[in-house]
């Protein structure tokens, strides 16, 4: 397997270059489908049955699902491999092409997550060459909207279903390194959004703080946000304020990413709005934090009223479990046999949310099987090409051993 990955380095790099040069911003539906067809062309010759799951109902392009049935059904463990076809770079981004810079590949999605998809294909080709793929029960799910998911109940239903069938899930988003050392991700935090709307008495500014008028909407919003900052902090929990508007009038546009406000220094503001995110390590931590946020919001200053709501389309957490850590232990046995250093456990706060979290409640899960990179989600995105090959070798050996384990 190691020899196959090394022999196919040029082929794998050329494949990734082709994928990167095809724009697949989440809302470029034709582009996402085109990359899906390129991946289909790689997987079908390996014996995978590939289907495209359309996501018109979620206003997204769709997902690629590929299944490989083992020669001897029901014996080995079922594996779910997770990646995504889309990128954050839409056709008008101005960042559209691949450039080779020595050991780095510079381009949109070069790492996130086309580099991870390349690891999947290179690993499966190595297994095929070594004869270990024939007995492997593997399903590959590459979502088409990981960077901007549609309604979760629709857009992640297929992924959740596949998670319930699997014994082990491997996520091929980026490898995180610390001080030059590769790290293993046995947990990922959630990603939820919250919205606060405040209404208050609006009047001449000379009446601010008076019994008949009160404090206005902006002071009330400031009270709430400062209370979040001072009262909510705990390990593995973050809560960012990403957008805020307030004044005599204030509103957000339909996309909820832009705001307008009007006001003067001598008018007490009657409206204030803030939105942000909430990231936590467990469902219990999410529930506890939401309850505390609601209690803070309810303690309104005189003359103001505030309400908080939470977006139902958030990403759940992938909590650390004994099963997840057992996968890291398996991988470290692979590292030992390859003569590589042992991988430590990455702190969950050091990586964002991902699709694997939708299956983590049902199946032992491990993240970060993709390539190492820098500058993700910016025009400086660069993938470390040698880590594509290193990760493909690790993945091929790990999956071959898992395929030989009894259910």
Residue pairs with C-beta under 8 A, 6 or more apart in sequence:
1 126
1 127
1 129
1 130
1 132
1 393
1 396
1 397
1 400
2 126
2 338
2 393
2 397
4 125
4 126
4 129
4 130
5 12
5 122
5 123
5 126
5 389
5 392
5 393
5 396
6 389
8 122
8 125
8 126
9 389
12 118
12 121
12 122
12 388
12 389
12 392
13 100
13 105
13 385
13 388
15 38
15 42
15 118
15 121
16 98
16 105
16 110
16 114
16 115
16 118
16 383
16 388
17 98
17 100
17 105
17 107
18 38
19 35
19 38
19 39
19 109
19 114
19 117
19 118
20 97
20 98
20 105
20 107
20 108
20 109
20 110
20 114
21 96
21 97
21 98
21 107
22 31
22 34
22 35
22 38
23 31
23 87
23 89
23 90
23 91
23 96
23 108
24 31
24 32
24 34
24 35
24 85
24 86
24 87
24 109
24 144
25 31
25 32
25 86
25 87
25 88
25 89
25 90
25 91
25 93
26 32
26 60
26 61
26 86
26 87
26 88
26 90
26 144
26 145
26 146
26 147
26 148
27 90
27 148
28 61
28 90
28 91
29 60
29 61
29 62
29 144
30 61
31 91
32 61
32 62
32 85
32 86
32 144
32 145
33 52
33 61
33 62
33 144
35 85
35 114
36 52
36 61
36 62
36 64
36 85
36 142
36 144
39 64
39 66
39 85
39 117
39 121
39 142
40 50
40 52
40 64
40 66
42 121
42 125
43 50
43 66
43 121
43 124
43 140
44 50
46 68
46 124
46 125
46 128
46 133
47 68
47 128
47 133
47 134
48 66
48 67
48 68
48 138
48 140
49 66
49 67
49 68
49 69
50 64
50 65
50 66
51 64
51 65
51 66
52 62
52 63
52 64
53 62
53 63
53 64
53 65
53 158
54 62
55 61
55 62
55 63
55 144
55 145
55 150
55 154
55 155
56 62
57 154
58 145
58 150
58 151
58 154
58 155
59 150
60 144
60 145
60 149
60 150
60 155
61 85
61 86
61 144
61 145
62 144
63 85
63 141
63 142
63 143
63 144
63 145
63 158
63 159
64 85
64 140
64 141
64 142
64 144
65 139
65 140
65 141
65 142
65 158
65 162
66 139
66 140
67 138
67 139
67 140
68 133
68 136
68 137
68 138
68 139
69 137
70 76
70 134
70 135
70 136
70 137
70 403
71 134
71 135
72 135
73 137
74 407
75 135
75 406
75 407
76 135
76 136
76 137
76 402
76 403
76 404
76 405
76 406
76 407
77 137
77 167
77 168
77 402
77 403
77 405
77 406
77 407
78 137
78 138
78 139
78 165
78 166
78 167
78 168
78 407
79 136
79 137
79 138
79 139
79 166
79 167
79 168
79 169
79 170
79 399
79 402
79 403
80 138
80 139
80 141
80 162
80 163
80 165
80 166
80 168
80 169
80 170
80 359
80 363
81 120
81 138
81 139
81 140
81 141
81 169
81 170
81 172
82 140
82 141
82 142
82 143
82 159
82 169
82 170
82 171
82 172
82 354
82 355
82 356
82 359
83 113
83 116
83 117
83 120
83 140
83 141
83 142
83 143
83 171
83 172
83 173
83 370
84 113
84 117
84 142
84 143
84 144
84 145
84 146
84 147
84 173
84 355
85 113
85 114
85 117
85 142
85 143
85 144
86 109
86 143
86 144
86 145
86 146
86 147
86 148
87 108
87 109
87 112
87 113
87 114
87 147
88 112
88 147
88 148
88 377
89 95
89 96
89 108
89 109
93 108
93 379
94 379
95 107
95 108
95 379
95 381
96 108
97 107
97 108
98 105
98 106
98 107
98 110
99 105
99 106
99 107
100 106
101 382
103 384
103 385
103 386
104 382
104 383
104 384
104 385
105 115
105 382
105 383
105 385
106 380
106 381
106 382
107 381
108 381
109 115
109 381
110 373
110 381
110 382
110 383
111 174
111 370
111 371
111 372
111 373
111 376
111 381
111 382
111 383
112 173
112 174
112 370
112 373
112 376
112 377
112 381
113 146
113 172
113 173
113 174
113 370
115 174
115 370
115 371
115 373
115 383
115 388
116 172
116 173
116 174
116 369
116 370
116 371
117 142
117 172
118 371
118 388
118 392
119 172
119 369
119 370
119 371
119 388
119 391
119 392
119 395
120 140
120 172
120 395
122 388
122 389
122 392
122 396
123 391
123 392
123 393
123 395
123 396
123 399
124 133
124 138
124 396
126 392
126 393
126 396
127 133
127 136
127 396
127 399
127 400
130 396
130 400
132 396
132 399
132 400
132 403
132 404
135 403
135 404
136 399
136 400
136 403
137 403
138 399
138 403
139 162
139 165
139 166
141 158
141 159
141 162
141 355
143 149
143 155
143 156
143 159
143 355
145 155
146 354
146 355
149 155
149 156
149 313
149 315
151 313
152 312
152 313
152 314
152 358
156 355
156 358
159 355
159 358
159 359
160 358
160 359
160 362
162 359
163 169
163 358
163 359
163 360
163 362
163 363
164 359
164 362
164 363
166 359
166 362
166 363
167 363
167 364
167 407
168 327
168 363
168 364
168 365
168 366
168 402
169 356
169 359
169 360
169 363
169 364
169 365
169 366
170 327
170 365
170 366
170 369
170 395
170 398
170 399
171 185
171 354
171 355
171 356
171 365
171 366
171 367
171 368
171 369
171 370
172 369
172 370
172 395
173 354
173 356
173 367
173 368
173 369
173 370
174 368
174 370
174 371
174 372
174 373
174 376
175 182
175 183
175 368
175 369
175 370
175 371
175 372
175 387
175 391
176 182
176 183
176 185
176 346
176 350
176 351
176 368
176 372
177 183
177 372
178 344
178 346
178 350
181 341
181 343
181 344
182 340
182 341
182 343
182 372
183 343
183 344
183 345
183 346
183 368
184 328
184 331
184 332
184 343
184 344
184 345
184 346
184 366
184 368
185 346
185 348
185 351
185 366
185 367
185 368
186 320
186 321
186 324
186 325
186 327
186 328
186 345
186 346
186 365
186 366
186 367
187 281
187 317
187 318
187 319
187 320
187 324
187 348
188 317
188 318
188 348
188 351
188 352
188 353
188 354
188 356
188 357
188 360
188 367
189 236
189 238
189 279
189 280
189 281
189 317
189 318
189 348
189 349
189 351
189 352
189 353
190 278
190 279
190 280
190 281
190 286
190 314
190 315
190 316
190 317
190 353
190 357
191 277
191 278
191 279
191 314
191 315
191 352
191 353
192 277
192 278
192 279
192 280
192 286
192 310
192 311
192 314
192 315
193 275
193 276
193 277
193 278
193 310
193 311
193 314
194 239
194 275
194 276
194 277
194 278
194 293
194 308
194 309
194 310
194 311
195 256
195 273
195 274
195 275
195 308
195 309
195 310
195 311
196 221
196 224
196 272
196 273
196 274
196 275
196 297
196 306
196 307
196 308
197 271
197 272
197 273
197 306
197 307
197 309
198 217
198 220
198 221
198 224
198 246
198 271
198 272
198 273
198 304
198 305
198 306
198 307
199 217
199 270
199 271
199 304
199 305
200 214
200 215
200 216
200 217
200 220
200 268
200 269
200 270
200 271
200 272
200 303
200 304
200 305
201 213
201 214
201 216
201 268
201 270
201 303
201 304
202 216
202 248
202 267
202 268
202 269
202 270
203 213
203 267
203 268
204 266
204 267
204 268
205 265
205 266
205 267
205 268
206 266
207 213
207 268
208 215
208 216
208 268
209 215
211 302
213 268
213 303
214 301
214 302
214 303
214 304
215 301
215 302
215 303
215 304
216 268
216 269
216 270
216 303
216 304
217 246
217 250
217 269
217 270
217 271
217 272
217 304
218 246
218 247
218 269
218 272
219 301
219 304
220 272
220 300
220 301
220 304
220 306
221 244
221 246
221 272
221 273
221 274
221 306
223 301
224 274
224 296
224 297
224 306
225 241
225 244
225 274
227 296
228 239
228 293
228 296
231 292
231 296
232 239
232 289
232 292
232 293
234 285
236 280
236 281
236 285
236 348
236 349
237 278
237 279
237 280
237 281
237 285
237 289
238 277
238 278
238 279
238 349
239 276
239 277
239 278
239 279
239 289
239 293
240 276
240 277
241 274
241 275
241 276
242 275
242 276
242 277
243 252
243 257
243 259
243 274
243 275
243 276
244 259
244 272
244 273
244 274
244 275
245 251
245 252
245 259
245 260
245 261
245 272
245 273
245 274
246 261
246 263
246 269
246 271
246 272
246 273
247 261
247 262
247 263
247 267
247 269
247 270
247 271
247 272
248 261
248 262
248 263
248 264
248 267
248 269
248 270
248 271
249 260
249 261
249 262
249 263
249 270
249 271
250 259
250 260
250 261
250 262
250 269
250 271
250 272
250 273
251 259
251 260
251 261
251 271
251 273
252 258
252 259
252 273
252 275
253 259
253 260
256 275
259 273
261 271
263 269
278 286
278 289
278 290
278 293
278 310
278 314
279 352
279 353
280 286
280 289
280 317
281 317
281 319
281 320
281 348
282 317
282 319
283 316
283 317
283 319
285 317
286 317
290 310
293 308
294 308
297 306
297 307
297 308
298 306
300 306
315 353
315 354
315 355
315 357
315 358
316 357
316 358
316 360
316 361
317 353
317 357
317 360
318 324
318 354
318 356
318 357
318 360
318 365
318 367
319 360
320 345
320 348
321 364
323 364
323 365
324 360
324 364
324 365
324 366
325 345
326 364
327 364
327 365
327 366
328 343
328 345
328 366
330 398
330 401
330 402
331 343
331 366
331 394
331 398
332 342
332 343
334 394
334 397
334 398
334 401
335 341
335 342
335 343
335 394
336 342
337 397
338 393
338 394
338 397
340 390
340 394
346 368
351 367
351 368
354 367
356 365
356 367
359 365
369 391
369 394
369 395
370 391
371 383
371 384
371 385
371 387
371 388
371 391
372 383
372 384
372 387
373 381
373 382
373 383
373 384
374 380
374 381
374 382
375 381
375 382
